């Protein structure tokens, strides 16, 4: 009888450990997410993407314009509208931040660009451009 209890205990403990390991993997912070990107002013009002073009050949950038991003942003928000709350921003000419999200390190990023398969906040994946 003592031996049966040991087998049952070992079996239950093994099952629990496997379930716990699966639960931890599901809660990992490196989940894949989609991020939407827009050129906007400091208040999150969308402007023409030429204002966030730092390659020298576009309409020009300058102070006060940022690339806003969020997993909640989708393509199709029109110029002049305010982005939904909850996004983050970085300077349009911040090459390191652009690279972190797998975007081109310079040049224009189309408003409504959705970067898919971003791991956490810094992986790479494919990009499609919208609106």
C-alpha positions as CSV (number, residue, x, y, z in Angstrom):
1,X,0.0,0.0,0.0
2,X,2.8,2.4,0.8
3,X,4.3,1.7,-2.6
4,X,1.0,2.5,-4.4
5,X,0.9,5.9,-2.6
6,X,4.4,6.7,-3.8
7,X,3.5,5.9,-7.4
8,X,0.4,8.0,-7.2
9,X,2.3,10.9,-5.6
10,X,5.0,10.7,-8.2
11,X,2.4,10.7,-11.0
12,X,0.5,13.6,-9.6
13,X,3.7,15.6,-9.0
14,X,4.9,15.0,-12.6
15,X,1.5,16.0,-14.0
16,X,1.5,19.2,-11.9
17,X,5.0,20.1,-13.0
18,X,4.1,19.6,-16.7
19,X,1.0,21.8,-16.3
20,X,2.9,24.5,-14.4
21,X,5.6,24.6,-17.1
22,X,3.0,25.0,-19.8
23,X,1.3,27.8,-17.9
24,X,4.6,29.6,-17.5
25,X,5.3,29.3,-21.2
26,X,1.9,30.7,-22.0
27,X,2.6,33.7,-19.8
28,X,6.0,34.5,-21.3
29,X,6.5,38.2,-22.0
30,X,7.9,37.5,-25.4
31,X,4.5,37.0,-27.1
32,X,4.2,38.0,-30.7
33,X,2.1,41.1,-31.2
34,X,1.1,43.4,-34.1
35,X,2.1,47.0,-33.8
36,X,0.5,49.8,-35.8
37,X,2.6,52.9,-36.7
38,X,1.6,56.5,-37.5
39,X,3.4,59.8,-38.0
40,X,1.8,62.3,-35.5
41,X,2.5,65.4,-33.5
42,X,3.3,65.4,-29.8
43,X,-0.4,65.2,-29.0
44,X,-1.0,62.1,-31.1
45,X,-2.8,64.0,-33.9
46,X,-2.0,62.2,-37.2
47,X,0.0,64.3,-39.8
48,X,1.1,63.5,-43.3
49,X,3.8,60.8,-43.2
50,X,6.2,63.2,-45.1
51,X,6.8,65.0,-41.8
52,X,8.4,61.8,-40.4
53,X,10.6,61.3,-43.4
54,X,14.2,61.8,-42.5
55,X,15.9,60.7,-45.7
56,X,16.3,64.3,-46.9
57,X,14.3,63.8,-50.1
58,X,10.8,64.1,-48.7
59,X,8.8,67.0,-47.4
60,X,10.8,67.2,-44.4
61,X,10.5,66.2,-40.8
62,X,11.5,68.6,-38.1
63,X,10.9,69.0,-34.5
64,X,7.7,68.1,-32.9
65,X,6.9,65.0,-35.0
66,X,7.0,61.4,-33.8
67,X,6.3,57.9,-34.8
68,X,3.5,56.7,-32.6
69,X,2.9,52.9,-32.1
70,X,0.6,50.6,-30.3
71,X,-0.7,47.1,-30.6
72,X,-4.1,48.7,-30.5
73,X,-3.6,50.9,-33.6
74,X,-5.0,49.6,-36.9
75,X,-4.6,51.0,-40.4
76,X,-7.0,53.5,-41.8
77,X,-7.0,56.4,-39.3
78,X,-7.2,59.6,-41.4
79,X,-4.8,62.6,-41.2
80,X,-6.0,65.1,-38.6
81,X,-7.6,62.5,-36.3
82,X,-6.2,61.8,-32.8
83,X,-4.8,58.4,-32.2
84,X,-6.5,56.2,-29.6
85,X,-5.1,56.4,-26.0
86,X,-2.5,53.9,-24.9
87,X,0.2,54.4,-27.6
88,X,3.9,55.2,-27.2
89,X,6.1,57.5,-29.4
90,X,9.7,58.0,-30.4
91,X,11.4,60.7,-32.5
92,X,10.8,60.1,-36.2
93,X,14.6,60.2,-36.7
94,X,15.5,57.8,-33.9
95,X,17.2,55.0,-35.9
96,X,17.7,52.8,-32.9
97,X,14.0,52.8,-32.0
98,X,13.0,52.2,-35.7
99,X,15.4,49.3,-35.8
100,X,14.0,47.9,-32.5
101,X,10.6,47.4,-34.2
102,X,12.0,46.1,-37.5
103,X,11.3,49.4,-39.4
104,X,13.7,51.0,-41.8
105,X,16.3,53.0,-40.0
106,X,15.5,56.1,-42.1
107,X,13.0,57.3,-44.6
108,X,9.3,57.4,-44.7
109,X,7.0,55.0,-42.9
110,X,3.5,54.9,-44.3
111,X,0.7,55.9,-41.9
112,X,-1.1,52.8,-40.9
113,X,1.8,50.5,-41.3
114,X,1.3,47.4,-39.3
115,X,4.4,45.4,-38.3
116,X,3.5,41.8,-37.6
117,X,5.2,39.3,-35.4
118,X,6.9,41.9,-33.2
119,X,8.3,39.9,-30.2
120,X,7.5,41.8,-27.1
121,X,8.7,45.3,-28.1
122,X,11.8,44.5,-30.2
123,X,11.6,41.6,-32.6
124,X,11.3,41.4,-36.3
125,X,8.8,40.1,-38.8
126,X,7.0,41.1,-42.0
127,X,5.6,44.5,-42.7
128,X,2.5,45.5,-44.7
129,X,1.5,49.0,-45.4
130,X,-2.1,50.2,-45.1
131,X,-4.1,53.3,-45.8
